[in-house]
């Protein structure tokens, strides 16, 4: 079981089992904006603005402490739901707004760095490099594998109905908290922050 924890330790959880996953570094401006929104850019982003993420099925995630401290934000009305711990601003992960797309992209800041290679494999895909910071952009790699595993996570959990067991959505399929939707100007400022 892989532990999940916010920086201050008020929110704690675990991944029940290690199964199909994607491990990647995303250089998109949305991931960067989320880190800046929380004031955690130095803690979350690498030197070129990338965020390391592990995508897993949501039903494998369990919280046993501090669930009431989870909150969420969206960078637009139709954007992903970005979950974080209100106690210390630690980003937890990203989900779609519909629980039937039952994956979560867990941000490395809530994972155990010492166990990531063992639990999720040492191969890390590199994506969205066109928006990486700096003149020498990292080379994109692993996109096809990420897509195949992502589709497998979605389809398998849709077919077996396990998508209904998400800790982040209620029995009606709505997010457990109403995400704050950021304004366009605020998002643009966050995306352009360095």
Backbone as JSON Lines, residues from 0, in Angstrom:
{"i":0,"aa":"X","n":[0.83,-1.18,0.0],"ca":[0.0,0.0,0.0],"c":[0.88,1.24,0.0]}
{"i":1,"aa":"X","n":[0.55,2.18,-0.85],"ca":[1.35,3.4,-0.93],"c":[0.68,4.48,-0.09]}
{"i":2,"aa":"X","n":[1.43,5.12,0.83],"ca":[0.83,6.16,1.68],"c":[0.59,7.46,0.92]}
{"i":3,"aa":"X","n":[-0.48,8.16,1.3],"ca":[-0.83,9.48,0.81],"c":[-0.85,10.39,2.03]}
{"i":4,"aa":"X","n":[-0.22,11.56,1.91],"ca":[-0.2,12.46,3.06],"c":[0.07,13.89,2.61]}
{"i":5,"aa":"X","n":[-0.63,14.84,3.24],"ca":[-0.32,16.24,2.99],"c":[0.96,16.62,3.73]}
{"i":6,"aa":"X","n":[1.49,17.78,3.46],"ca":[2.75,18.22,4.06],"c":[2.71,18.26,5.58]}
{"i":7,"aa":"X","n":[1.6,18.73,6.15],"ca":[1.54,18.88,7.61],"c":[1.07,17.61,8.31]}
{"i":8,"aa":"X","n":[0.58,16.62,7.55],"ca":[0.17,15.35,8.13],"c":[-1.27,15.3,8.6]}
{"i":9,"aa":"X","n":[-2.04,16.36,8.37],"ca":[-3.44,16.36,8.8],"c":[-4.32,15.49,7.91]}
{"i":10,"aa":"X","n":[-3.96,15.38,6.63],"ca":[-4.69,14.51,5.69],"c":[-3.83,13.3,5.41]}
{"i":11,"aa":"X","n":[-4.4,12.12,5.64],"ca":[-3.66,10.87,5.41],"c":[-4.56,9.87,4.71]}
{"i":12,"aa":"X","n":[-3.95,9.09,3.85],"ca":[-4.68,8.05,3.14],"c":[-3.71,7.03,2.6]}
{"i":13,"aa":"X","n":[-4.21,6.2,1.69],"ca":[-3.37,5.16,1.1],"c":[-3.97,4.73,-0.21]}
{"i":14,"aa":"X","n":[-3.14,4.14,-1.06],"ca":[-3.61,3.43,-2.23],"c":[-3.73,1.98,-1.82]}
{"i":15,"aa":"X","n":[-4.9,1.41,-1.96],"ca":[-5.17,0.06,-1.46],"c":[-4.31,-1.0,-2.12]}
{"i":16,"aa":"X","n":[-4.04,-0.85,-3.4],"ca":[-3.17,-1.81,-4.08],"c":[-2.49,-1.09,-5.22]}
{"i":17,"aa":"X","n":[-1.41,-1.65,-5.65],"ca":[-0.69,-1.06,-6.77],"c":[-1.08,-1.85,-8.01]}
{"i":18,"aa":"X","n":[-1.67,-1.2,-8.97],"ca":[-2.11,-1.86,-10.2],"c":[-1.71,-1.02,-11.39]}
{"i":19,"aa":"X","n":[-2.55,-1.0,-12.4],"ca":[-2.27,-0.21,-13.6],"c":[-2.12,1.26,-13.21]}
{"i":20,"aa":"X","n":[-1.04,1.86,-13.67],"ca":[-0.83,3.28,-13.38],"c":[-0.01,3.91,-14.5]}
{"i":21,"aa":"X","n":[-0.04,5.21,-14.52],"ca":[0.82,6.02,-15.38],"c":[1.65,6.92,-14.48]}
{"i":22,"aa":"X","n":[2.92,6.94,-14.71],"ca":[3.8,7.86,-13.99],"c":[4.37,8.82,-15.04]}
{"i":23,"aa":"X","n":[4.18,10.1,-14.82],"ca":[4.57,11.07,-15.83],"c":[4.94,12.41,-15.23]}
{"i":24,"aa":"X","n":[5.63,13.21,-16.01],"ca":[5.87,14.61,-15.67],"c":[5.14,15.43,-16.7]}
{"i":25,"aa":"X","n":[4.24,16.29,-16.24],"ca":[3.44,17.12,-17.12],"c":[3.93,18.57,-17.05]}
{"i":26,"aa":"X","n":[4.19,19.15,-18.21],"ca":[4.68,20.53,-18.28],"c":[3.59,21.5,-18.73]}
{"i":27,"aa":"X","n":[2.32,21.12,-18.64],"ca":[1.25,22.01,-19.1],"c":[1.11,23.21,-18.17]}
{"i":28,"aa":"X","n":[0.57,24.27,-18.72],"ca":[0.4,25.51,-17.94],"c":[-0.69,25.37,-16.89]}
{"i":29,"aa":"X","n":[-1.64,24.45,-17.07],"ca":[-2.69,24.25,-16.07],"c":[-2.1,23.65,-14.79]}
{"i":30,"aa":"X","n":[-1.24,22.65,-14.93],"ca":[-0.6,22.06,-13.75],"c":[0.24,23.11,-13.03]}
{"i":31,"aa":"X","n":[0.93,23.93,-13.81],"ca":[1.75,25.0,-13.24],"c":[0.87,26.02,-12.5]}
{"i":32,"aa":"X","n":[-0.26,26.39,-13.11],"ca":[-1.18,27.35,-12.48],"c":[-1.71,26.82,-11.15]}
{"i":33,"aa":"X","n":[-2.01,25.52,-11.09],"ca":[-2.5,24.92,-9.84],"c":[-1.46,25.06,-8.73]}
{"i":34,"aa":"X","n":[-0.21,24.76,-9.04],"ca":[0.86,24.88,-8.04],"c":[1.01,26.32,-7.57]}
{"i":35,"aa":"X","n":[0.91,27.27,-8.48],"ca":[1.01,28.69,-8.11],"c":[-0.21,29.13,-7.31]}
{"i":36,"aa":"X","n":[-1.4,28.65,-7.66],"ca":[-2.62,28.97,-6.92],"c":[-2.47,28.6,-5.45]}
{"i":37,"aa":"X","n":[-1.86,27.45,-5.19],"ca":[-1.68,26.98,-3.81],"c":[-0.46,27.58,-3.13]}
{"i":38,"aa":"X","n":[0.35,28.33,-3.87],"ca":[1.58,28.87,-3.3],"c":[2.63,27.8,-3.07]}
{"i":39,"aa":"X","n":[2.57,26.73,-3.84],"ca":[3.45,25.57,-3.64],"c":[4.38,25.31,-4.81]}
{"i":40,"aa":"X","n":[4.54,26.29,-5.7],"ca":[5.36,26.06,-6.9],"c":[6.75,25.51,-6.59]}
{"i":41,"aa":"X","n":[7.51,26.07,-5.65],"ca":[8.86,25.53,-5.39],"c":[8.83,24.08,-4.89]}
{"i":42,"aa":"X","n":[7.77,23.69,-4.24],"ca":[7.63,22.36,-3.67],"c":[7.13,21.35,-4.7]}
{"i":43,"aa":"X","n":[6.36,21.82,-5.69],"ca":[5.68,20.93,-6.63],"c":[6.36,20.86,-8.0]}
{"i":44,"aa":"X","n":[6.83,22.0,-8.5],"ca":[7.34,22.09,-9.87],"c":[8.84,21.85,-9.95]}
{"i":45,"aa":"X","n":[9.28,21.21,-11.04],"ca":[10.71,21.09,-11.27],"c":[11.23,22.39,-11.89]}
{"i":46,"aa":"X","n":[12.51,22.45,-12.21],"ca":[13.12,23.7,-12.69],"c":[12.55,24.18,-14.02]}
{"i":47,"aa":"X","n":[11.87,23.3,-14.75],"ca":[11.27,23.72,-16.02],"c":[9.74,23.79,-15.94]}
{"i":48,"aa":"X","n":[9.22,23.77,-14.71],"ca":[7.78,23.94,-14.51],"c":[6.97,22.66,-14.62]}
{"i":49,"aa":"X","n":[7.59,21.51,-14.52],"ca":[6.89,20.23,-14.63],"c":[6.4,19.72,-13.29]}
{"i":50,"aa":"X","n":[5.29,19.0,-13.33],"ca":[4.71,18.37,-12.14],"c":[4.72,16.86,-12.35]}
{"i":51,"aa":"X","n":[5.3,16.13,-11.41],"ca":[5.26,14.66,-11.5],"c":[3.92,14.17,-10.96]}
{"i":52,"aa":"X","n":[3.3,13.29,-11.75],"ca":[1.95,12.8,-11.47],"c":[1.92,11.28,-11.63]}
{"i":53,"aa":"X","n":[1.11,10.63,-10.79],"ca":[0.85,9.2,-10.94],"c":[-0.66,9.04,-11.11]}
{"i":54,"aa":"X","n":[-1.07,8.53,-12.27],"ca":[-2.49,8.3,-12.54],"c":[-2.87,6.88,-12.12]}
{"i":55,"aa":"X","n":[-3.93,6.79,-11.32],"ca":[-4.45,5.5,-10.84],"c":[-5.98,5.57,-10.84]}
{"i":56,"aa":"X","n":[-6.62,4.43,-10.66],"ca":[-8.08,4.39,-10.51],"c":[-8.46,4.99,-9.17]}
{"i":57,"aa":"X","n":[-9.49,5.84,-9.17],"ca":[-9.9,6.52,-7.94],"c":[-10.29,5.58,-6.81]}
{"i":58,"aa":"X","n":[-10.93,4.46,-7.13],"ca":[-11.42,3.59,-6.06],"c":[-10.3,2.93,-5.27]}
{"i":59,"aa":"X","n":[-9.07,3.02,-5.75],"ca":[-7.93,2.48,-4.99],"c":[-7.48,3.43,-3.9]}
{"i":60,"aa":"X","n":[-7.99,4.65,-3.92],"ca":[-7.59,5.68,-2.97],"c":[-8.54,5.69,-1.77]}
{"i":61,"aa":"X","n":[-7.97,5.67,-0.56],"ca":[-8.75,5.72,0.68],"c":[-8.14,6.77,1.6]}
{"i":62,"aa":"X","n":[-8.99,7.57,2.2],"ca":[-8.53,8.52,3.22],"c":[-8.98,8.0,4.58]}
{"i":63,"aa":"X","n":[-8.09,8.0,5.55],"ca":[-8.47,7.58,6.89],"c":[-8.3,8.69,7.91]}
{"i":64,"aa":"X","n":[-7.86,9.86,7.46],"ca":[-7.73,11.01,8.35],"c":[-7.81,12.3,7.53]}
{"i":65,"aa":"X","n":[-8.58,13.24,8.02],"ca":[-8.62,14.57,7.42],"c":[-9.42,14.73,6.15]}
{"i":66,"aa":"X","n":[-10.34,13.8,5.87],"ca":[-11.15,13.95,4.65],"c":[-11.89,15.28,4.6]}
{"i":67,"aa":"X","n":[-12.28,15.78,5.77],"ca":[-13.0,17.05,5.84],"c":[-12.12,18.24,5.46]}
{"i":68,"aa":"X","n":[-10.82,18.03,5.33],"ca":[-9.89,19.1,4.96],"c":[-9.63,19.15,3.45]}
{"i":69,"aa":"X","n":[-10.29,18.27,2.69],"ca":[-10.12,18.28,1.24],"c":[-10.98,19.37,0.62]}
{"i":70,"aa":"X","n":[-10.41,20.07,-0.32],"ca":[-11.13,21.09,-1.08],"c":[-10.74,20.95,-2.55]}
{"i":71,"aa":"X","n":[-11.36,21.76,-3.4],"ca":[-11.11,21.61,-4.83],"c":[-11.27,22.94,-5.55]}
{"i":72,"aa":"X","n":[-10.59,23.03,-6.69],"ca":[-10.63,24.21,-7.53],"c":[-10.68,23.77,-8.98]}
{"i":73,"aa":"X","n":[-11.26,24.62,-9.83],"ca":[-11.25,24.39,-11.28],"c":[-10.73,25.65,-11.95]}
{"i":74,"aa":"X","n":[-9.93,25.48,-12.98],"ca":[-9.36,26.63,-13.68],"c":[-10.34,27.21,-14.7]}
{"i":75,"aa":"X","n":[-11.44,26.52,-14.94],"ca":[-12.52,27.01,-15.79],"c":[-13.76,26.21,-15.43]}
{"i":76,"aa":"X","n":[-14.91,26.62,-15.96],"ca":[-16.16,25.92,-15.64],"c":[-16.15,24.47,-16.09]}
{"i":77,"aa":"X","n":[-15.43,24.16,-17.14],"ca":[-15.39,22.78,-17.65],"c":[-14.06,22.1,-17.41]}
{"i":78,"aa":"X","n":[-13.18,22.74,-16.64],"ca":[-11.86,22.19,-16.4],"c":[-11.85,21.04,-15.41]}
{"i":79,"aa":"X","n":[-10.69,20.42,-15.29],"ca":[-10.52,19.33,-14.33],"c":[-10.76,19.84,-12.92]}
{"i":80,"aa":"X","n":[-11.11,18.91,-12.03],"ca":[-11.21,19.25,-10.6],"c":[-9.85,18.96,-10.0]}
{"i":81,"aa":"X","n":[-9.29,19.97,-9.35],"ca":[-7.95,19.86,-8.76],"c":[-8.1,19.89,-7.24]}
{"i":82,"aa":"X","n":[-7.8,18.76,-6.62],"ca":[-8.03,18.55,-5.19],"c":[-6.79,18.92,-4.39]}
{"i":83,"aa":"X","n":[-7.01,19.47,-3.2],"ca":[-5.9,19.84,-2.32],"c":[-6.34,19.81,-0.86]}
{"i":84,"aa":"X","n":[-5.35,19.83,0.02],"ca":[-5.6,19.86,1.46],"c":[-5.63,21.32,1.91]}
{"i":85,"aa":"X","n":[-6.73,21.74,2.54],"ca":[-6.86,23.13,2.98],"c":[-5.95,23.46,4.16]}
{"i":86,"aa":"X","n":[-5.55,22.47,4.91],"ca":[-4.74,22.7,6.1],"c":[-3.38,23.31,5.77]}
{"i":87,"aa":"X","n":[-2.75,22.84,4.69],"ca":[-1.4,23.31,4.36],"c":[-1.21,23.59,2.87]}
{"i":88,"aa":"X","n":[-2.27,23.46,2.09],"ca":[-2.2,23.75,0.66],"c":[-1.51,22.71,-0.18]}
{"i":89,"aa":"X","n":[-1.35,21.51,0.35],"ca":[-0.7,20.44,-0.44],"c":[-1.64,19.99,-1.55]}
{"i":90,"aa":"X","n":[-1.17,20.0,-2.81],"ca":[-2.0,19.45,-3.89],"c":[-2.08,17.94,-3.75]}
{"i":91,"aa":"X","n":[-3.28,17.4,-3.93],"ca":[-3.49,15.95,-3.83],"c":[-3.56,15.32,-5.22]}
{"i":92,"aa":"X","n":[-4.46,15.84,-6.08],"ca":[-4.57,15.25,-7.39],"c":[-5.63,15.89,-8.26]}
{"i":93,"aa":"X","n":[-5.7,15.43,-9.5],"ca":[-6.62,15.96,-10.51],"c":[-7.57,14.88,-10.96]}
{"i":94,"aa":"X","n":[-8.85,15.23,-11.09],"ca":[-9.85,14.31,-11.62],"c":[-10.69,15.04,-12.67]}
{"i":95,"aa":"X","n":[-11.41,14.27,-13.43],"ca":[-12.43,14.85,-14.3],"c":[-13.62,15.21,-13.42]}
{"i":96,"aa":"X","n":[-14.54,15.98,-13.95],"ca":[-15.71,16.41,-13.18],"c":[-16.76,15.32,-13.06]}
{"i":97,"aa":"X","n":[-16.66,14.29,-13.88],"ca":[-17.62,13.2,-13.88],"c":[-16.95,11.96,-13.3]}
{"i":98,"aa":"X","n":[-17.54,11.38,-12.28],"ca":[-16.89,10.24,-11.62],"c":[-16.75,9.01,-12.49]}
{"i":99,"aa":"X","n":[-17.5,8.94,-13.61],"ca":[-17.35,7.77,-14.48],"c":[-15.97,7.73,-15.14]}
{"i":100,"aa":"X","n":[-15.32,8.88,-15.26],"ca":[-13.92,8.92,-15.7],"c":[-13.08,8.76,-14.44]}
{"i":101,"aa":"X","n":[-13.01,7.54,-13.96],"ca":[-12.6,7.27,-12.58],"c":[-11.1,7.14,-12.37]}
{"i":102,"aa":"X","n":[-10.35,8.12,-12.82],"ca":[-8.92,8.14,-12.51],"c":[-8.64,9.36,-11.66]}
{"i":103,"aa":"X","n":[-7.51,9.34,-11.0],"ca":[-6.99,10.53,-10.34],"c":[-5.51,10.61,-10.69]}
{"i":104,"aa":"X","n":[-5.07,11.79,-11.03],"ca":[-3.65,12.03,-11.24],"c":[-3.07,12.57,-9.94]}
{"i":105,"aa":"X","n":[-2.5,11.69,-9.13],"ca":[-1.95,12.1,-7.83],"c":[-0.67,12.89,-8.03]}
{"i":106,"aa":"X","n":[-0.57,14.02,-7.35],"ca":[0.61,14.87,-7.43],"c":[1.68,14.3,-6.5]}
{"i":107,"aa":"X","n":[2.92,14.28,-6.95],"ca":[4.01,13.67,-6.18],"c":[4.14,14.22,-4.77]}
{"i":108,"aa":"X","n":[3.68,15.45,-4.54],"ca":[3.84,16.09,-3.23],"c":[3.05,15.4,-2.12]}
{"i":109,"aa":"X","n":[2.09,14.54,-2.47],"ca":[1.36,13.81,-1.43],"c":[1.77,12.33,-1.39]}
{"i":110,"aa":"X","n":[2.75,11.96,-2.19],"ca":[3.21,10.57,-2.25],"c":[4.54,10.39,-1.52]}
{"i":111,"aa":"X","n":[4.91,9.15,-1.27],"ca":[6.18,8.84,-0.61],"c":[7.26,8.7,-1.68]}
{"i":112,"aa":"X","n":[8.12,9.72,-1.8],"ca":[9.16,9.74,-2.84],"c":[10.08,8.52,-2.77]}
{"i":113,"aa":"X","n":[10.31,7.99,-1.56],"ca":[11.2,6.84,-1.39],"c":[10.62,5.56,-2.0]}
{"i":114,"aa":"X","n":[9.29,5.49,-2.12],"ca":[8.65,4.26,-2.59],"c":[8.1,4.36,-4.01]}
{"i":115,"aa":"X","n":[8.27,5.49,-4.67],"ca":[7.63,5.68,-5.98],"c":[8.16,4.72,-7.04]}
{"i":116,"aa":"X","n":[9.48,4.53,-7.12],"ca":[10.02,3.6,-8.12],"c":[9.52,2.19,-7.88]}
{"i":117,"aa":"X","n":[9.52,1.76,-6.64],"ca":[9.08,0.4,-6.3],"c":[7.59,0.21,-6.59]}
{"i":118,"aa":"X","n":[6.77,1.18,-6.21],"ca":[5.33,1.02,-6.33],"c":[4.76,1.37,-7.7]}
{"i":119,"aa":"X","n":[5.4,2.3,-8.42],"ca":[4.85,2.76,-9.69],"c":[5.78,2.56,-10.88]}
{"i":120,"aa":"X","n":[6.95,1.99,-10.64],"ca":[7.91,1.77,-11.71],"c":[8.81,2.98,-11.91]}
{"i":121,"aa":"X","n":[9.98,2.73,-12.45],"ca":[10.97,3.8,-12.62],"c":[10.81,4.55,-13.93]}
{"i":122,"aa":"X","n":[10.03,4.02,-14.87],"ca":[9.83,4.7,-16.15],"c":[8.86,5.85,-15.97]}
{"i":123,"aa":"X","n":[9.29,7.03,-16.4],"ca":[8.48,8.23,-16.26],"c":[8.28,8.85,-17.64]}
{"i":124,"aa":"X","n":[7.03,8.97,-18.06],"ca":[6.72,9.61,-19.34],"c":[6.89,11.13,-19.18]}
{"i":125,"aa":"X","n":[7.2,11.79,-20.26],"ca":[7.38,13.24,-20.27],"c":[6.37,13.81,-21.28]}
{"i":126,"aa":"X","n":[5.47,14.68,-20.82],"ca":[4.38,15.18,-21.67],"c":[4.28,16.7,-21.66]}
{"i":127,"aa":"X","n":[3.66,17.23,-22.71],"ca":[3.36,18.66,-22.85],"c":[4.62,19.52,-22.76]}
{"i":128,"aa":"X","n":[5.67,19.06,-23.39],"ca":[6.97,19.73,-23.28],"c":[7.03,21.06,-24.02]}
{"i":129,"aa":"X","n":[6.1,21.31,-24.93],"ca":[6.13,22.57,-25.66],"c":[5.92,23.77,-24.74]}
{"i":130,"aa":"X","n":[5.3,23.56,-23.57],"ca":[5.09,24.66,-22.63],"c":[6.04,24.6,-21.43]}
{"i":131,"aa":"X","n":[7.06,23.76,-21.52],"ca":[8.08,23.74,-20.46],"c":[8.83,25.07,-20.44]}
{"i":132,"aa":"X","n":[9.32,25.44,-19.28],"ca":[10.08,26.68,-19.15],"c":[11.51,26.47,-19.64]}
{"i":133,"aa":"X","n":[12.16,27.54,-20.05],"ca":[13.54,27.48,-20.48],"c":[13.67,27.3,-21.98]}
{"i":134,"aa":"X","n":[14.89,27.48,-22.46],"ca":[15.15,27.38,-23.9],"c":[15.33,25.94,-24.37]}
{"i":135,"aa":"X","n":[15.93,25.09,-23.55],"ca":[16.13,23.69,-23.92],"c":[14.98,22.88,-23.33]}
{"i":136,"aa":"X","n":[13.99,22.61,-24.16],"ca":[12.8,21.88,-23.72],"c":[13.13,20.4,-23.56]}
{"i":137,"aa":"X","n":[12.53,19.74,-22.54],"ca":[12.7,18.3,-22.43],"c":[12.06,17.61,-23.64]}
{"i":138,"aa":"X","n":[12.52,16.42,-23.96],"ca":[11.98,15.68,-25.09],"c":[10.79,14.85,-24.61]}
{"i":139,"aa":"X","n":[9.67,14.98,-25.34],"ca":[8.48,14.2,-24.99],"c":[8.76,12.72,-25.23]}
{"i":140,"aa":"X","n":[8.25,11.89,-24.3],"ca":[8.39,10.44,-24.46],"c":[7.3,9.73,-23.67]}
{"i":141,"aa":"X","n":[6.92,8.56,-24.16],"ca":[5.99,7.69,-23.45],"c":[4.51,7.99,-23.64]}
{"i":142,"aa":"X","n":[4.17,8.87,-24.58],"ca":[2.76,9.26,-24.75],"c":[1.85,8.08,-25.09]}
{"i":143,"aa":"X","n":[2.26,7.23,-26.02],"ca":[1.41,6.11,-26.43],"c":[1.09,5.18,-25.25]}
{"i":144,"aa":"X","n":[2.09,4.85,-24.46],"ca":[1.87,3.99,-23.3],"c":[0.94,4.63,-22.29]}
{"i":145,"aa":"X","n":[1.08,5.94,-22.09],"ca":[0.2,6.67,-21.16],"c":[-1.24,6.58,-21.65]}
{"i":146,"aa":"X","n":[-1.46,6.78,-22.94],"ca":[-2.81,6.74,-23.49],"c":[-3.43,5.34,-23.32]}
{"i":147,"aa":"X","n":[-2.67,4.31,-23.64],"ca":[-3.18,2.93,-23.54],"c":[-3.55,2.6,-22.1]}
{"i":148,"aa":"X","n":[-2.67,2.88,-21.15],"ca":[-2.95,2.57,-19.74],"c":[-4.11,3.42,-19.21]}
{"i":149,"aa":"X","n":[-4.18,4.68,-19.63],"ca":[-5.27,5.57,-19.21],"c":[-6.61,5.01,-19.68]}
{"i":150,"aa":"X","n":[-6.69,4.6,-20.94],"ca":[-7.93,4.02,-21.47],"c":[-8.29,2.75,-20.7]}
{"i":151,"aa":"X","n":[-7.28,1.93,-20.41],"ca":[-7.53,0.69,-19.66],"c":[-8.13,1.0,-18.29]}
{"i":152,"aa":"X","n":[-7.58,1.98,-17.58],"ca":[-8.11,2.36,-16.26],"c":[-9.57,2.78,-16.39]}
{"i":153,"aa":"X","n":[-9.87,3.63,-17.37],"ca":[-11.24,4.13,-17.54],"c":[-12.22,3.01,-17.91]}
{"i":154,"aa":"X","n":[-11.86,2.21,-18.92],"ca":[-12.77,1.18,-19.41],"c":[-12.99,0.09,-18.36]}
{"i":155,"aa":"X","n":[-11.93,-0.4,-17.76],"ca":[-12.05,-1.48,-16.77],"c":[-12.95,-1.05,-15.61]}
{"i":156,"aa":"X","n":[-12.79,0.16,-15.14],"ca":[-13.58,0.61,-13.99],"c":[-15.0,0.98,-14.37]}
{"i":157,"aa":"X","n":[-15.21,1.33,-15.6],"ca":[-16.57,1.59,-16.08],"c":[-17.32,0.26,-16.2]}
{"i":158,"aa":"X","n":[-16.67,-0.75,-16.78],"ca":[-17.31,-2.05,-16.99],"c":[-17.64,-2.73,-15.66]}
{"i":159,"aa":"X","n":[-16.68,-2.72,-14.72],"ca":[-16.93,-3.43,-13.46],"c":[-17.68,-2.59,-12.43]}
{"i":160,"aa":"X","n":[-17.98,-1.34,-12.74],"ca":[-18.77,-0.48,-11.86],"c":[-18.03,0.07,-10.67]}
{"i":161,"aa":"X","n":[-16.72,-0.16,-10.59],"ca":[-15.96,0.31,-9.43],"c":[-15.81,1.83,-9.39]}
{"i":162,"aa":"X","n":[-16.1,2.49,-10.52],"ca":[-16.0,3.95,-10.54],"c":[-16.93,4.58,-9.49]}
{"i":163,"aa":"X","n":[-17.96,3.84,-9.06],"ca":[-18.91,4.35,-8.06],"c":[-18.3,4.43,-6.67]}
{"i":164,"aa":"X","n":[-17.11,3.86,-6.48],"ca":[-16.49,3.81,-5.15],"c":[-15.42,4.88,-4.95]}
{"i":165,"aa":"X","n":[-15.55,5.99,-5.62],"ca":[-14.58,7.07,-5.48],"c":[-14.73,7.77,-4.13]}
{"i":166,"aa":"X","n":[-13.61,8.04,-3.45],"ca":[-13.68,8.79,-2.19],"c":[-13.89,10.29,-2.41]}
{"i":167,"aa":"X","n":[-13.85,10.73,-3.67],"ca":[-13.94,12.16,-3.96],"c":[-15.31,12.57,-4.51]}
{"i":168,"aa":"X","n":[-16.17,11.6,-4.77],"ca":[-17.5,11.88,-5.29],"c":[-18.53,11.18,-4.41]}
{"i":169,"aa":"X","n":[-19.7,11.8,-4.23],"ca":[-20.73,11.19,-3.39],"c":[-21.54,10.15,-4.18]}
{"i":170,"aa":"X","n":[-22.51,9.54,-3.52],"ca":[-23.28,8.47,-4.15],"c":[-24.12,8.96,-5.33]}
{"i":171,"aa":"X","n":[-24.36,10.26,-5.41],"ca":[-25.09,10.84,-6.55],"c":[-24.16,11.15,-7.71]}
{"i":172,"aa":"X","n":[-22.86,10.95,-7.52],"ca":[-21.9,11.21,-8.58],"c":[-21.36,12.63,-8.61]}
{"i":173,"aa":"X","n":[-21.68,13.42,-7.58],"ca":[-21.2,14.8,-7.51],"c":[-19.93,14.87,-6.67]}
{"i":174,"aa":"X","n":[-19.06,15.86,-6.94],"ca":[-17.87,16.02,-6.12],"c":[-18.25,16.21,-4.65]}
{"i":175,"aa":"X","n":[-17.48,15.66,-3.74],"ca":[-17.79,15.73,-2.31],"c":[-17.77,17.16,-1.79]}
{"i":176,"aa":"X","n":[-17.08,18.06,-2.5],"ca":[-17.11,19.49,-2.19],"c":[-17.36,20.23,-3.51]}
{"i":177,"aa":"X","n":[-17.94,21.42,-3.41],"ca":[-18.16,22.21,-4.61],"c":[-16.86,22.93,-4.95]}
{"i":178,"aa":"X","n":[-16.29,22.64,-6.11],"ca":[-15.02,23.28,-6.46],"c":[-15.2,24.78,-6.71]}
{"i":179,"aa":"X","n":[-14.22,25.54,-6.26],"ca":[-14.17,26.97,-6.57],"c":[-13.73,27.09,-8.03]}
{"i":180,"aa":"X","n":[-14.41,27.93,-8.8],"ca":[-14.03,28.15,-10.2],"c":[-13.31,29.48,-10.29]}
{"i":181,"aa":"X","n":[-12.07,29.44,-10.74],"ca":[-11.26,30.65,-10.83],"c":[-11.66,31.47,-12.05]}
{"i":182,"aa":"X","n":[-11.5,32.78,-11.94],"ca":[-11.78,33.67,-13.06],"c":[-10.67,33.6,-14.1]}
{"i":183,"aa":"X","n":[-11.02,33.96,-15.34],"ca":[-10.07,33.87,-16.45],"c":[-8.83,34.71,-16.22]}
{"i":184,"aa":"X","n":[-8.98,35.91,-15.67],"ca":[-7.82,36.78,-15.45],"c":[-6.89,36.18,-14.4]}
{"i":185,"aa":"X","n":[-7.46,35.65,-13.33],"ca":[-6.64,35.02,-12.29],"c":[-5.87,33.83,-12.85]}
{"i":186,"aa":"X","n":[-6.54,33.03,-13.67],"ca":[-5.89,31.86,-14.27],"c":[-4.74,32.29,-15.17]}
{"i":187,"aa":"X","n":[-4.95,33.3,-15.99],"ca":[-3.89,33.79,-16.87],"c":[-2.68,34.27,-16.06]}
{"i":188,"aa":"X","n":[-2.94,34.97,-14.95],"ca":[-1.84,35.43,-14.09],"c":[-1.09,34.24,-13.48]}
{"i":189,"aa":"X","n":[-1.83,33.22,-13.07],"ca":[-1.19,32.03,-12.49],"c":[-0.37,31.28,-13.54]}
{"i":190,"aa":"X","n":[-0.88,31.2,-14.76],"ca":[-0.17,30.5,-15.83],"c":[1.11,31.21,-16.23]}
{"i":191,"aa":"X","n":[1.11,32.51,-16.12],"ca":[2.29,33.27,-16.53],"c":[3.29,33.47,-15.4]}
{"i":192,"aa":"X","n":[2.94,33.05,-14.18],"ca":[3.86,33.16,-13.04],"c":[5.06,32.24,-13.26]}
{"i":193,"aa":"X","n":[6.2,32.67,-12.81],"ca":[7.42,31.86,-12.95],"c":[7.96,31.52,-11.59]}
